[in-house]
């Protein structure tokens, strides 16, 4: 993980942002349910929605809003209830 790591909890949802050598990852946990949004580390590719940070890709989106909608569905919460740590606010194309 890098210095860009950030964790934020709001509305009973915890979001963790971190970077690996190849990806930017925004992972969510809400009452035992998980979802993750990943993008290449350069920040210009489509967003991948996964059931977990290292899980298989479920869908790809250009826009952050659409990826958040899908993550919210996986967690059983409204996308507006998802906390977004500051380093993740620029994800998407």
C-alpha positions as CSV (number, residue, x, y, z in Angstrom):
1,X,0.0,0.0,0.0
2,X,1.0,3.6,-0.5
3,X,0.8,6.9,1.3
4,X,-2.5,7.5,-0.6
5,X,-4.2,4.9,1.7
6,X,-7.4,6.3,3.4
7,X,-10.3,4.8,5.3
8,X,-13.6,6.5,6.0
9,X,-16.7,5.2,7.7
10,X,-20.2,6.8,7.3
11,X,-23.7,5.4,7.3
12,X,-22.5,2.0,8.7
13,X,-20.3,1.6,5.6
14,X,-16.5,1.5,5.7
15,X,-14.6,2.5,2.6
16,X,-10.9,1.8,2.2
17,X,-8.9,3.4,-0.6
18,X,-5.4,2.1,-1.5
19,X,-3.1,1.6,-4.4
20,X,-1.2,-1.5,-5.5
21,X,1.6,-1.6,-8.1
22,X,-1.1,-1.9,-10.8
23,X,-4.4,-0.6,-9.4
24,X,-6.3,2.0,-7.4
25,X,-8.8,0.2,-5.3
26,X,-11.8,1.5,-3.4
27,X,-13.2,-1.4,-1.2
28,X,-16.4,-1.2,0.8
29,X,-17.7,-3.2,3.7
30,X,-21.3,-2.9,5.1
31,X,-22.6,-5.3,7.6
32,X,-20.5,-8.2,6.3
33,X,-21.3,-7.4,2.6
34,X,-18.4,-6.3,0.4
35,X,-17.9,-4.6,-2.9
36,X,-14.9,-3.0,-4.6
37,X,-14.2,-0.6,-7.5
38,X,-10.8,-0.8,-9.2
39,X,-9.0,1.2,-11.8
40,X,-5.5,1.0,-13.3
41,X,-2.9,3.0,-11.3
42,X,-2.6,5.5,-14.1
43,X,-6.2,6.4,-13.5
44,X,-7.4,6.5,-17.1
45,X,-9.1,3.0,-17.7
46,X,-12.6,1.9,-17.1
47,X,-13.7,1.1,-13.5
48,X,-14.1,-2.6,-12.6
49,X,-16.7,-3.5,-10.0
50,X,-16.0,-6.7,-8.0
51,X,-17.6,-8.5,-5.1
52,X,-14.3,-8.1,-3.2
53,X,-11.0,-6.3,-3.8
54,X,-9.4,-9.3,-5.3
55,X,-12.5,-11.0,-6.7
56,X,-13.5,-11.5,-10.3
57,X,-14.8,-8.5,-12.3
58,X,-18.5,-8.3,-12.5
59,X,-18.9,-5.2,-14.8
60,X,-16.9,-2.3,-16.2
61,X,-18.0,1.4,-16.2
62,X,-16.7,4.6,-17.6
63,X,-18.3,6.7,-14.9
64,X,-17.7,6.7,-11.1
65,X,-21.4,7.2,-10.5
66,X,-22.4,4.1,-12.3
67,X,-19.7,2.0,-10.5
68,X,-21.0,3.4,-7.2
69,X,-24.6,2.5,-8.1
70,X,-23.4,-1.1,-8.7
71,X,-21.4,-1.2,-5.5
72,X,-24.4,0.1,-3.6
73,X,-26.5,-2.7,-5.0
74,X,-24.0,-5.3,-3.9
75,X,-23.9,-3.8,-0.4
76,X,-27.7,-3.3,-0.2
77,X,-27.3,0.4,0.4
78,X,-28.1,3.6,-1.6
79,X,-25.1,4.7,-3.6
80,X,-25.4,8.1,-1.9
81,X,-24.7,6.3,1.5
82,X,-21.2,5.2,0.3
83,X,-18.4,7.2,1.9
84,X,-15.7,8.2,-0.6
85,X,-12.2,8.9,0.9
86,X,-10.6,12.0,-0.7
87,X,-7.9,10.2,-2.7
88,X,-10.7,8.2,-4.5
89,X,-12.8,11.2,-5.6
90,X,-11.2,11.4,-9.0
91,X,-11.8,7.8,-10.1
92,X,-13.5,7.2,-13.4
93,X,-13.0,8.6,-16.9
